[in-house]
Amino acid sequence: MAFDLIIFDMDGTLVDSEPIANRVFHEKLVQLGLDPRFDEATLAADLTGLALSSCFAIVRERYGLMLPEDFETDLQAETYQRLRSDLRPVAGVPDMLQQIGRPKCVASSSELDKIALSLELCGLSGHFGPHTFSAQQVQNGKPHPDLFLFAADRMGHMPKACAVVEDSLPGATAGIRAGMTVFAYRPDGDDEAFAAMGCRVFDDMASLPALLR
C-alpha cells in the first residue's frame, strides 16, 4: 500500500531522547523521596510515550508523590540542558528520512518547543519544516487518537491513507485507534504486544523506506 502521509513520533523514534528524559525525571523524583522500588526502568515503562500531564498524574496516583509548583519548570530546564549536551538521532534516521520523499510530519507527546529543539539539535528540522504537532494542541494525548487525527487533518490527508511510525505502546495504540497503519520500531525485541494489536514491527530504520512502499 502506498501511503499519502508518514506521521513520525519523535522521542525514541527519531531522536534518542527517552533515556535522557527518563534519567532526569527519575533523579528529580528521587530528590522528592521516591520509593526505591520505583527504579528508572519502572519509570520508563510507566511513562514512555505519554504527555507530561499524564506522567504527573501517574506520579501522584501510582507513586504517591506530590509535586511542588515549580517541578515542571525545574524538570524541563534540566532536561533541556542534558538534551543540548547529549542528544543524538536514532541510528539510521538521517539516511532513512532522506529516502522518504512523500509528505511527512511529526506528532509527538513532547511540547512544541522541545520538538523544535530536539529536531534542530539532531539536524532533522529540514525534513519536516513547520509540520510538527504536539499533544499540547489536542484535548487527549496518546493513547487516544486525537493527536494523529489532528496531524492528518492539518496535513490534508485521510487517516486510512496515513502511516504512523512509533516506538511506544501508547503511541501505537493511538495510531491504531486513529485508523492508521502503524509501523512499530522495536530494535531490542519486546514486540509481541505490538504485533498482537496489528502493528507492522521492524527493528532497523534502514528497512523502513522499503516497508512504506
Secondary structure, 3 states (H helix, E strand, C coil): CCCCEEEECCECCCECCHHHHHHHHHHHHHHCCCCCCCCHHHHHHHHCCCCHHHHHHHHHHCCCCCCCCCHHHHHHHHHHHHHHHHCCECCCHHHHHHHCCCCEEEEECCCHHHHHHHHHHCCCHHHCCCCEEEHHHCCCCCCCCHHHHHHHHHHCCCHHHEEEEECCHHHHHHHHHCCCEEEEECCCCCCHHHHHCCCEEECCHHHHHHHCC
